[in-house]
Amino acid sequence: MGEQTKFLLDESRIPKRWYNIQADLPKPLAPVLHPGTMKPVGPDDLAPLFPMALIMQEVTTEREIDIPEPVRDIYRLWRPSPLFRAHRLEKALGTPAKIFYKYEGVSPAGSHKPNTAVPQAFYNREAGIKRLSTETGAGQWGSSLAFAGALFGIDVTVFQVRVSYDQKPYRRALMESYGARCLPSPSTETEYGRSVLAKRPDHPGSLGIAISEAVEIAAKNDDTKYALGSVLNHVLLHQTVVGLEAMEQLKMADAWPDVIVGCTGGGSNFAGITFPFIGDGLRGGAKPRIVAVEPAACPSLTRGKFAYDFGDTGHMTPLAKMHTLGSTFTPPGFHAGGLRYHGMAPLVSHLRDLNLIEAVAYHQTECFAAGIQFARAEGILPAPEANHAVKGAIEEALRCKREGRSQTILFNLCGHGHFDMAAYMAYSAGTLTDQSYNEEELAMALAGLPSVPEPA
């Protein structure tokens, strides 16, 4: 028999607390600003959108936050998720590197997103909220919140980016099966959606536009709150169950990562796998290299500006300091829909600014090629988003091969591609092409960033 491939924890090892990296930052995060006053926002400013429990998680600097037992009870449906050693991929690459991946595709929705959807639905139910509005790109977040809403008796309305709505009908079917209402964005249901369609009836949509629509619905209805699947501090906090479990599993494997790779769109799965390790390093432990992999067609970390910007295209949200391509930037309709966001999570952006993480961008065809290679070696077909992490891990393994040294590589396989077969069919047929953003549009979007006075 060969070496062990799969590392499992029993249910008793589901983390009891989330890890908050804000407790260990060498420099605090820049405050979120009110766009009218340019002063830091307070809890009351966020109350129309979120229940107070989530607002407090957004701003706290406590290192550990207790996970409510009802949330852990639902986590038991799929957590702890498995950690795998990719022996067959290592052999196919001829690399001396050891490759491990944490597999989040075992969740009911097929991705890491329920890790935060479940607690968000729980805290909203505890606050007496009956309805939630949200946006989704590829549909992983929308289907996860729909799943969580069904468990807690909350109605969910999802604005799905139009290009993904058309590309991925089975994601829409999954959301509707869980009881959610799914609308293409821009839609005719909101003032902002109608204003976008009036200027461009065939608009492909963007996450920024979908966020504006979902925020508008929440702001106008007292019984409705808004839920976000990435970017915000409390979302990244909830995802740290991934990295916390991986730490225990790697100890079982008698291994520790030299390099951690994650795909990045808004930053949630990347934060989930990396933040516990980064925090350990900041407290005096080992410091692995951390590599964020993003799509070349929407490269916020590698081409964006670290500046204050709106989180949405309609400018209804507060201003956060992040790596951004500009809130009016519309990326081309490439297939990694969950990575088509104009900005990066403020916490991830902050770590990039502190040089605690690296960033690299790849085109979609080379990422799909990596995903196919992974599937033929390991048997799991990744989601288009996760293909970016697979590509990054393969590149690190090949670097080890060139340099003739063994390193341990960890990445988060954040979801499976079973609802993305149209993209794989296009790749196999040779019709999937690399798409480039419009440089002129990017320049205009960056030129339109809000003017924020420097702090005194």
Helices and strands as residue ranges (DSSP letters): E 6-7, G 11-13, E 17-19, G 21-23, H 43-46, H 52-59, E 64-66, H 69-75, E 83-85, H 87-93, E 98-103, H 114-126, E 131-136, H 140-152, E 155-161, H 162-167, H 169-177, E 181-185, H 191-199, H 207-220, E 224-226, H 233-239, H 241-252, E 259-263, H 268-282, E 289-295, H 300-303, E 305-310, E 319-324, G 337-339, H 346-353, E 358-362, H 364-378, H 384-403, E 408-413, H 421-429, H 439-447
